Amino acid sequence: MKSLGGAPIELVYADNQGKQEVAIGETERLIQDEKVAAIMGSWHSATTIAGTQAAERLKTPWLIEVSSANIILERGFKYVARVNVKASWYGEAPVDFLDYAKNSLHQDVKRVAIMYVDDDWGRASVGKGTKEALQKRGYEIVADLSYPSASQDVTSYINQIKAAKPDAVIVTSFPNDALLVGRTMEQLGVKVPIVVGVSSGYVLPTFRSTLGPAADRWFVVGGWNPDIPGAKALADEYKQKYNTDMNEASALAYQTTWVLKEAIEQAKSTDHEKINEALHQLKIAPGPLLIMPYSKIEFDETRQNPNARELIMRFRTASLSQYGRRNTRQRSLCCRSGSESKGG
């Protein structure tokens, strides 16, 4: 930290175990015992909802990197900000793509089936955003299905989609569920022209590597792609260091770290109030500090970055017999920022 005389950044880790009560306790421990300057996290929206309550009460800046549930920033908190998109934007992004497919690619898209996990993220945020966008733009929702994320069998749900004969399917799932949905659709022979998986489980490298060539038919809503200008060098370095592909969650964690570092640099202090004020005045323009496909990073009156956006990507798997392996590439097709839709 240049403004603090070259002081190093120390990362202090806490595991909320995916439990809200643990998230509250760990947040209090980090602030009161570890004396952290700020908090980043957490992956799961439910634990972020709980943990940020404690951070707000203890007036400690919390910078969200991945959790997207709308409710997190709808409570009027002053010490919580989010770098990435909110969940309802995840829900709108695939509808933007359907508009693009219909208007620019001349696809006949009228009837749409939606399926999502039955929790705050899937049902109340992403699913709600998708449903509202579809209705507003005149699509017919022929199936509207929510399912428990702990499901071991989604055959009945996929059969309902198959029977509805939609022109497009939009699915929101967590990692294990995404593979289950993908495999079940293949096993039941569901043939739908456009299938879109919304973030979470669908952007992880394991989805395409485990599902194999069947992943080629999926379009995916996600915020990270090494094809983004300036991102390839980072993606290659990450791959070399960790022997796995950088995904949206790891890219957002990296981005959020830079945002928080810059805020502390500008605050010239580890004081909670000064860091919080610096965060709310921060503006990061395109350049070495911006690795996500955003026009810039700043925070509005709700502490949301209004410039965050998602990409629409498609997997392309090509057999490379001369190497005896299979290579999978993810291509960006279009993207979304706020309420604007852009071709790409």
SULCOR-V650891 format. One record per residue. RES is the residue in one small letter. PSI is psi in whole degrees, 0 to 359 (NA if undefined). Layout:
res:RES psi:PSI
res:RES psi:PSI
This chain:
res:m psi:105
res:k psi:319
res:s psi:351
res:l psi:31
res:g psi:27
res:g psi:15
res:a psi:136
res:p psi:155
res:i psi:129
res:e psi:123
res:l psi:126
res:v psi:120
res:y psi:148
res:a psi:144
res:d psi:114
res:n psi:358
res:q psi:17
res:g psi:17
res:k psi:132
res:q psi:318
res:e psi:325
res:v psi:322
res:a psi:319
res:i psi:313
res:g psi:318
res:e psi:325
res:t psi:315
res:e psi:321
res:r psi:315
res:l psi:318
res:i psi:312
res:q psi:323
res:d psi:314
res:e psi:345
res:k psi:45
res:v psi:153
res:a psi:329
res:a psi:170
res:i psi:141
res:m psi:149
res:g psi:196
res:s psi:178
res:w psi:316
res:h psi:133
res:s psi:320
res:a psi:318
res:t psi:332
res:t psi:320
res:i psi:316
res:a psi:311
res:g psi:322
res:t psi:336
res:q psi:317
res:a psi:320
res:a psi:320
res:e psi:318
res:r psi:324
res:l psi:10
res:k psi:53
res:t psi:128
res:p psi:134
res:w psi:119
res:l psi:115
res:i psi:134
res:e psi:319
res:v psi:316
res:s psi:132
res:s psi:357
res:a psi:131
res:n psi:321
res:i psi:335
res:i psi:318
res:l psi:8
res:e psi:6
res:r psi:3
res:g psi:21
res:f psi:146
res:k psi:347
res:y psi:13
res:v psi:131
res:a psi:158
res:r psi:130
res:v psi:320
res:n psi:183
res:v psi:157
res:k psi:160
res:a psi:323
res:s psi:333
res:w psi:326
res:y psi:320
res:g psi:326
res:e psi:329
res:a psi:314
res:p psi:332
res:v psi:324
res:d psi:319
res:f psi:322
res:l psi:320
res:d psi:316
res:y psi:315
res:a psi:322
res:k psi:314
res:n psi:326
res:s psi:327
res:l psi:357
res:h psi:37
res:q psi:144
res:d psi:92
res:v psi:111
res:k psi:316
res:r psi:125
res:v psi:137
res:a psi:139
res:i psi:144
res:m psi:136
res:y psi:156
res:v psi:146
res:d psi:74
res:d psi:185
res:d psi:323
res:w psi:309
res:g psi:310
res:r psi:308
res:a psi:339
res:s psi:288
res:v psi:309
res:g psi:319
res:k psi:317
res:g psi:319
res:t psi:313
res:k psi:314
res:e psi:320
res:a psi:320
res:l psi:315
res:q psi:318
res:k psi:327
res:r psi:9
res:g psi:16
res:y psi:151
res:e psi:122
res:i psi:108
res:v psi:347
res:a psi:132
res:d psi:99
res:l psi:129
res:s psi:143
res:y psi:152
res:p psi:136
res:s psi:341
res:a psi:7
res:s psi:137
res:q psi:349
res:d psi:119
res:v psi:21
res:t psi:316
res:s psi:323
res:y psi:316
res:i psi:325
res:n psi:324
res:q psi:321
res:i psi:315
res:k psi:317
res:a psi:331
res:a psi:342
res:k psi:59
res:p psi:163
res:d psi:338
res:a psi:151
res:v psi:135
res:i psi:120
res:v psi:135
res:t psi:119
res:s psi:158
res:f psi:172
res:p psi:304
res:n psi:322
res:d psi:323
res:a psi:314
res:l psi:319
res:l psi:316
res:v psi:313
res:g psi:315
res:r psi:318
res:t psi:321
res:m psi:322
res:e psi:316
res:q psi:324
res:l psi:0
res:g psi:40
res:v psi:119
res:k psi:100
res:v psi:133
res:p psi:319
res:i psi:121
res:v psi:122
res:v psi:126
res:g psi:130
res:v psi:106
res:s psi:211
res:s psi:249
res:g psi:338
res:y psi:342
res:v psi:351
res:l psi:142
res:p psi:330
res:t psi:336
res:f psi:310
res:r psi:325
res:s psi:325
res:t psi:319
res:l psi:335
res:g psi:212
res:p psi:336
res:a psi:338
res:a psi:342
res:d psi:333
res:r psi:352
res:w psi:136
res:f psi:146
res:v psi:134
res:v psi:119
res:g psi:161
res:g psi:10
res:w psi:138
res:n psi:128
res:p psi:349
res:d psi:349
res:i psi:134
res:p psi:129
res:g psi:355
res:a psi:341
res:k psi:318
res:a psi:319
res:l psi:315
res:a psi:320
res:d psi:319
res:e psi:319
res:y psi:315
res:k psi:317
res:q psi:321
res:k psi:319
res:y psi:355
res:n psi:35
res:t psi:159
res:d psi:144
res:m psi:134
res:n psi:183
res:e psi:320
res:a psi:315
res:s psi:324
res:a psi:320
res:l psi:323
res:a psi:318
res:y psi:313
res:q psi:316
res:t psi:324
res:t psi:318
res:w psi:321
res:v psi:314
res:l psi:319
res:k psi:315
res:e psi:323
res:a psi:318
res:i psi:322
res:e psi:315
res:q psi:329
res:a psi:333
res:k psi:36
res:s psi:159
res:t psi:11
res:d psi:132
res:h psi:315
res:e psi:319
res:k psi:321
res:i psi:317
res:n psi:316
res:e psi:319
res:a psi:321
res:l psi:315
res:h psi:344
res:q psi:357
res:l psi:142
res:k psi:120
res:i psi:115
res:a psi:167
res:p psi:137
res:g psi:197
res:p psi:340
res:l psi:353
res:l psi:109
res:i psi:345
res:m psi:160
res:p psi:48
res:y psi:151
res:s psi:330
res:k psi:174
res:i psi:125
res:e psi:175
res:f psi:132
res:d psi:192
res:e psi:340
res:t psi:359
res:r psi:22
res:q psi:141
res:n psi:107
res:p psi:352
res:n psi:0
res:a psi:147
res:r psi:164
res:e psi:153
res:l psi:154
res:i psi:122
res:m psi:161
res:r psi:140
res:f psi:141
res:r psi:114
res:t psi:124
res:a psi:134
res:s psi:131
res:l psi:82
res:s psi:330
res:q psi:340
res:y psi:352
res:g psi:26
res:r psi:177
res:r psi:133
res:n psi:131
res:t psi:132
res:r psi:144
res:q psi:121
res:r psi:139
res:s psi:134
res:l psi:318
res:c psi:168
res:c psi:171
res:r psi:138
res:s psi:117
res:g psi:238
res:s psi:11
res:e psi:142
res:s psi:134
res:k psi:141
res:g psi:154
res:g psi:NA
